[in-house]
Amino acid sequence: MKKITDLKVTDKNVQQCMEQELEKNNGLLRLAPCWVPRSFLQPGKRLKLHPDDLYAFGLDRGGIDERWFASTTEAANENREADEGLSYIVLDDSRILLKDAVEALGAELIGESIWSKYSRWPVYSKFFDNMGPIPFHMHQNDEQSALLGLQGKPESYYFPPQQNNVGNNFPYTFFGLIPGTTKDQLYKCLLNWNRGDNGILNLSQAYRLEVGTGWLLPPCILHAPGSLLTYEPQWGSDVFGMYQSLVEGRAVDWSLLVKDVPSAHHQDIDYIIEQLDWGANVNPNFKRDHFLQPISIGDTANEGYVDKWVVYGKVKEAQPFTAKELTISPGTKCIIHDNGAYGLYVTQGEGKMNNLNLNCPKLIRFHDLTEDEVFCSEQAAKRGVVFENTSTTEDLVTLRYFGPEVNPTAPTKK
């Protein structure tokens, strides 16, 4: 069986290679798994990665608790590999970075509206999978991130049933701050950083996570994601600041609080607090405004398939991304039309997508190639992609996420 290491990396004749591949696959590109470690977290062991490979980057880099999908965004990890966080397109005997393909093909691959505005694929999605909760943190907005030449990061969550057979240690997420919390209270927490647990979670409240639901989260809101495996469509950025000093007995270094803060403000607690959208954090109707229930698209169950919105809504009147979950019954074939390019991942079953095989693996070695991830060009999405469930017993289930403003008719939260 071929491994990704058997495929030579090429950046030559990218446009010609990609045009040939798109023609061969009716507008689709096969992607290889993209694994990302986090030094400050403990893997949840639900990514289907072989247990012997959880520390494939080395113990000093931390365990692999994330898999990134259709990513052209580099992971902001210390001591990172040169291509860490970047997805590869799989050809017969070689591989090409999706980032290079987007640069070579532009609008032909991702559509004129996205290419002309961003000149890149500006979003990505991932699974994050942890044994316990993530430190209480926020993601900066565009204005704050621009001070360092970066971009802000809205994000979203969906908890796929197929990946959540167990909830692990803490399937609850802290969001925002309890209404009535003051900035002075938060100041004292940050001032006490080196005294152990700085007590910041005393100022927040946790929500029990529900499998098959999700959340939409704008920048500048504090949150500590819980231990459900999470599908996370988000903006193509890896900025963050961690406001919690101790998590499950593990220390969080101050450097992770100020990673994306201008150096002149690394010890400026007032500046660090002012990064937060205070009104959004103390919102008394937080769940009403951010919780996502799946919404069926059309009435197609009698045709053997169901398509659902799982991520939708706007951030500051803009639609940064959306996502859908498609479930196809055994033996069913259907044509799915979409408005724009998307990254797709298979969470269950087997079948075909145009002429590409789809197969959800049970166990993956670190260098294995798989048949569970695809990038679909805008032209193919609009033309219609033929999905077929070739199983006689099991549903075929896929998740696909889209770029900004692709789905103007998607539901909104308000």
QUIQUI-V615128 format. One record per residue. RES is the residue in one small letter. PSI is psi in radians with two decimals (none if undefined). OMEGA is omega in radians with two decimals (NA if undefined). D_FIRST is the distance of its C-alpha to the first C-alpha in whole Angstrom. Layout:
BEGIN
res=<RES;RES>
psi=<PSI;PSI>
omega=<OMEGA;OMEGA>
d_first=<D_FIRST;D_FIRST>
END
This chain:
BEGIN
res=<m;k;k;i;t;d;l;k;v;t;d;k;n;v;q;q;c;m;e;q;e;l;e;k;n;n;g;l;l;r;l;a;p;c;w;v;p;r;s;f;l;q;p;g;k;r;l;k;l;h;p;d;d;l;y;a;f;g;l;d;r;g;g;i;d;e;r;w;f;a;s;t;t;e;a;a;n;e;n;r;e;a;d;e;g;l;s;y;i;v;l;d;d;s;r;i;l;l;k;d;a;v;e;a;l;g;a;e;l;i;g;e;s;i;w;s;k;y;s;r;w;p;v;y;s;k;f;f;d;n;m;g;p;i;p;f;h;m;h;q;n;d;e;q;s;a;l;l;g;l;q;g;k;p;e;s;y;y;f;p;p;q;q;n;n;v;g;n;n;f;p;y;t;f;f;g;l;i;p;g;t;t;k;d;q;l;y;k;c;l;l;n;w;n;r;g;d;n;g;i;l;n;l;s;q;a;y;r;l;e;v;g;t;g;w;l;l;p;p;c;i;l;h;a;p;g;s;l;l;t;y;e;p;q;w;g;s;d;v;f;g;m;y;q;s;l;v;e;g;r;a;v;d;w;s;l;l;v;k;d;v;p;s;a;h;h;q;d;i;d;y;i;i;e;q;l;d;w;g;a;n;v;n;p;n;f;k;r;d;h;f;l;q;p;i;s;i;g;d;t;a;n;e;g;y;v;d;k;w;v;v;y;g;k;v;k;e;a;q;p;f;t;a;k;e;l;t;i;s;p;g;t;k;c;i;i;h;d;n;g;a;y;g;l;y;v;t;q;g;e;g;k;m;n;n;l;n;l;n;c;p;k;l;i;r;f;h;d;l;t;e;d;e;v;f;c;s;e;q;a;a;k;r;g;v;v;f;e;n;t;s;t;t;e;d;l;v;t;l;r;y;f;g;p;e;v;n;p;t;a;p;t;k;k>
psi=<2.35;2.49;2.83;-0.51;-0.24;-0.24;2.17;2.51;2.27;2.47;0.36;2.47;0.71;-0.78;-0.81;-0.78;-0.74;-0.68;-0.68;-0.70;-0.71;-0.68;-0.71;-0.65;0.32;0.79;0.19;2.65;2.27;2.36;2.59;2.70;2.47;1.86;2.45;2.22;2.79;2.13;-0.36;0.21;2.83;2.17;2.51;-0.14;0.56;0.22;0.00;0.19;2.37;2.38;-0.47;-0.22;0.14;-0.44;0.72;-0.41;-0.14;2.54;-0.59;-0.38;-0.26;2.97;2.71;1.96;0.18;2.53;2.18;2.48;2.30;0.92;2.32;0.31;2.24;2.45;2.33;1.07;2.53;2.54;0.56;2.71;2.73;-0.58;0.32;2.19;-0.11;2.28;2.54;2.45;2.34;2.11;-3.03;-0.90;0.19;3.04;2.57;2.39;2.34;-0.63;-0.76;-0.64;-0.72;-0.75;-0.61;-0.68;-0.47;-2.19;-0.47;-0.50;-0.86;-0.04;2.59;-0.72;-0.74;-0.77;-0.76;-0.51;-0.64;-0.34;0.52;2.96;1.81;0.11;2.93;3.03;2.88;2.85;2.25;2.46;1.82;2.63;-0.59;-2.89;2.75;2.61;2.55;2.07;3.06;2.91;2.29;2.78;3.13;-0.76;-0.78;-0.74;-0.54;-0.42;-0.38;0.24;0.43;-3.11;2.65;3.08;1.68;2.70;3.00;2.85;2.49;2.41;1.57;2.28;-0.63;-0.42;0.00;0.97;-0.39;2.65;-0.11;-2.71;-0.53;1.38;0.92;2.55;2.28;2.28;2.32;-2.77;2.58;2.28;2.33;-0.21;2.47;2.79;-0.51;-0.68;-0.74;-0.66;-0.77;-0.64;-0.79;-0.58;-0.51;0.36;-0.78;0.23;0.28;-2.45;2.07;0.00;0.29;-0.50;-0.26;-0.30;0.01;3.10;2.53;2.58;2.31;2.29;2.42;2.09;2.38;0.17;-3.04;-3.00;2.65;2.23;1.96;2.95;2.88;0.32;2.25;2.47;2.62;1.50;2.44;-2.88;0.25;2.50;2.32;2.26;2.20;1.42;2.39;2.99;2.67;1.19;2.73;0.66;2.55;2.85;2.20;2.17;0.05;2.29;-0.37;2.24;2.04;0.71;-0.04;2.25;2.49;2.09;2.51;-0.52;-0.48;-0.28;-0.65;0.30;-0.70;0.67;2.40;2.44;-0.54;-0.29;0.28;-0.40;0.24;1.62;-0.65;-0.76;-0.76;-0.69;-0.68;-0.21;-0.43;2.50;1.67;-0.78;-0.70;-0.58;-0.62;0.29;2.08;-0.24;0.73;-0.84;-0.72;-0.68;-0.27;-0.27;2.45;2.13;2.43;2.52;2.11;2.54;1.90;-3.07;1.45;0.10;-0.63;-0.19;-0.01;0.17;2.72;2.20;2.36;2.51;2.22;-0.37;2.24;3.06;3.03;2.70;2.04;0.81;0.17;2.65;1.73;-0.50;2.85;2.90;2.63;2.68;2.10;2.18;2.16;2.24;2.75;2.34;0.02;2.47;2.38;2.81;2.19;2.12;2.40;2.90;-0.24;3.10;2.71;2.74;2.37;2.48;2.47;2.11;-0.26;2.48;-2.90;2.77;-2.62;2.65;1.84;-2.12;0.19;2.37;2.50;2.35;2.16;1.94;2.74;-0.57;2.38;2.25;2.78;-0.66;0.12;2.53;2.63;3.01;0.68;0.13;2.35;2.54;2.29;2.22;2.79;-0.73;-0.77;-0.70;-0.75;-0.58;-0.54;2.23;2.32;2.04;2.45;2.27;1.97;-0.02;2.68;-0.06;-0.37;2.45;2.61;2.12;2.28;2.65;2.42;2.40;2.66;2.80;-3.05;2.40;0.38;-0.55;1.29;-0.35;0.08;2.69;2.73;2.81;-0.51;none>
omega=<3.14;3.03;3.12;3.12;3.07;-3.08;3.13;3.10;3.13;2.99;3.13;3.08;-3.06;-3.10;-3.13;3.14;-3.09;3.11;3.10;-3.12;3.11;3.11;-3.12;-3.04;3.12;3.01;-3.09;3.09;3.07;3.12;3.08;3.08;3.13;-3.06;-3.13;3.08;3.00;-3.02;-3.02;-3.07;3.13;-3.09;-3.14;3.01;3.09;3.13;-3.09;3.05;-3.11;-3.10;3.11;-3.05;-3.10;3.13;-3.06;3.09;-3.08;-3.11;-3.12;-3.14;-3.11;-3.12;3.11;3.13;3.12;2.92;-3.08;-3.06;3.07;-3.01;2.93;-3.10;3.13;3.06;-3.11;3.12;3.01;3.11;-3.08;2.95;-3.06;-3.08;-3.05;-3.11;-3.07;3.14;3.06;2.95;-3.08;3.01;-3.07;-3.06;-3.10;3.10;-3.11;3.08;3.04;3.10;3.13;3.12;3.11;3.13;-3.10;-3.03;3.10;-3.06;3.13;-3.11;-2.99;3.09;-3.05;-3.05;3.13;-3.10;-3.08;-3.11;-2.99;-3.10;3.10;2.95;-2.86;-3.11;2.94;3.05;-3.14;2.77;2.83;-2.91;-3.05;3.11;3.14;-3.10;3.03;3.09;3.10;-3.02;3.05;3.01;-3.10;3.07;-3.08;-3.10;3.14;-3.09;-3.12;3.11;3.11;-3.14;-3.11;3.10;3.11;-3.02;2.80;3.14;-3.12;-3.10;2.95;-3.05;-3.03;-3.13;-3.06;-3.09;-3.02;3.08;3.02;-3.11;-3.08;-2.83;-3.00;-3.11;3.10;3.09;2.98;3.08;2.98;-3.12;3.13;3.09;-3.09;3.08;-3.13;3.09;3.08;3.10;3.12;3.11;-3.12;3.10;-3.13;3.10;-3.11;-3.02;-3.02;3.14;-3.08;3.11;-3.10;2.99;-3.05;-3.14;3.02;-3.12;-3.07;3.07;-3.08;3.09;3.10;-3.10;-3.11;3.08;-3.14;3.06;-3.13;-3.12;3.00;-3.01;3.04;3.07;2.97;3.07;3.12;3.12;3.09;-3.08;-3.11;-2.90;2.92;2.98;-2.95;2.96;-2.91;2.94;-3.05;3.08;-3.06;-3.14;3.11;3.10;3.06;2.99;-3.09;-3.03;-3.09;-2.99;-3.07;-3.12;-3.14;3.12;3.13;3.14;3.04;-3.08;3.11;-3.12;3.12;3.01;-3.01;-3.12;-3.09;3.05;3.08;-3.02;-3.14;-3.07;-3.07;3.08;-3.07;-3.06;3.12;3.12;-3.10;3.12;-3.10;3.03;-3.05;2.94;-2.96;-3.13;3.13;-3.13;-3.10;-3.14;-3.14;3.13;-3.02;-3.10;3.12;-3.02;-3.01;-3.09;-3.10;2.95;3.08;-3.14;-3.13;3.11;-3.13;-3.12;-2.99;-3.07;-3.14;3.06;3.04;3.10;3.10;3.07;-3.08;2.88;3.04;3.00;-3.11;3.13;-3.07;3.04;-3.08;3.10;3.11;3.11;-3.07;-3.10;3.01;3.11;-3.14;3.04;-3.11;3.11;-3.08;-3.10;3.12;3.09;-3.08;3.01;-3.14;3.08;-3.11;3.08;3.09;-3.05;-3.07;-3.14;3.12;2.96;-3.04;3.07;-3.13;3.12;-3.13;2.92;-3.10;3.12;-3.14;3.05;-2.83;-3.13;3.10;3.04;3.01;-3.11;3.13;-3.06;3.09;-3.10;-3.04;2.96;-2.99;-3.10;-3.11;2.88;-3.10;3.06;-3.05;-3.11;-3.04;2.93;-3.11;3.12;3.13;-3.12;3.14;-3.14;-3.13;3.13;-3.12;3.13;3.12;3.04;3.09;3.02;-3.08;3.09;3.04;-3.02;-2.94;3.04;2.93;-3.09;3.12;2.98;3.08;-3.11;-2.98;3.13;-3.03;3.02;-3.12;-3.03;-3.07;3.14;3.10;3.11;3.04;-3.10;-3.05;NA>
d_first=<0;4;7;10;11;10;12;16;18;21;24;26;27;25;28;27;23;24;26;24;21;24;25;22;21;25;25;22;20;16;16;14;15;18;19;23;25;29;31;34;32;30;27;27;24;23;21;18;17;16;20;19;18;21;22;20;22;25;27;30;28;28;26;23;25;24;21;23;22;23;25;27;29;28;28;32;31;32;30;28;25;26;23;24;24;23;20;18;17;14;14;13;13;15;16;19;21;23;26;26;25;28;31;30;30;33;34;32;29;31;35;38;40;37;36;40;41;38;36;33;31;33;32;28;27;26;25;27;27;30;31;35;37;36;39;42;41;42;40;43;44;44;47;47;43;45;47;44;42;40;40;40;38;39;36;36;34;33;32;29;30;26;25;29;29;31;33;33;36;38;37;40;40;43;44;47;51;53;56;59;57;58;57;59;57;54;56;57;53;52;55;54;50;50;52;49;48;50;51;50;48;52;52;49;48;45;44;42;39;38;35;34;37;37;39;40;41;43;43;45;45;44;42;40;37;36;34;32;29;30;28;30;31;33;34;32;34;34;37;39;42;42;45;44;45;44;41;40;42;40;42;41;42;45;43;40;43;44;41;42;46;48;48;52;52;49;52;54;54;56;53;50;52;53;49;49;50;53;54;51;50;53;53;54;52;49;47;49;48;44;43;41;40;38;40;39;39;41;41;38;38;39;37;34;33;34;34;35;36;35;36;39;42;44;44;47;48;44;41;38;36;35;32;32;30;29;29;29;30;28;28;29;29;31;31;32;34;34;36;33;30;28;25;23;21;20;22;22;21;19;20;20;22;23;20;18;16;17;15;16;14;16;14;12;12;13;11;8;9;10;13;16;18;19;22;25;28;31;32;29;31;34;33;32;28;27;26;25;24;22;23;26;27;25;26;24;25;24;26;27;29;32;34;37;40;38;39;43;43;41;43;45;46;50>
END
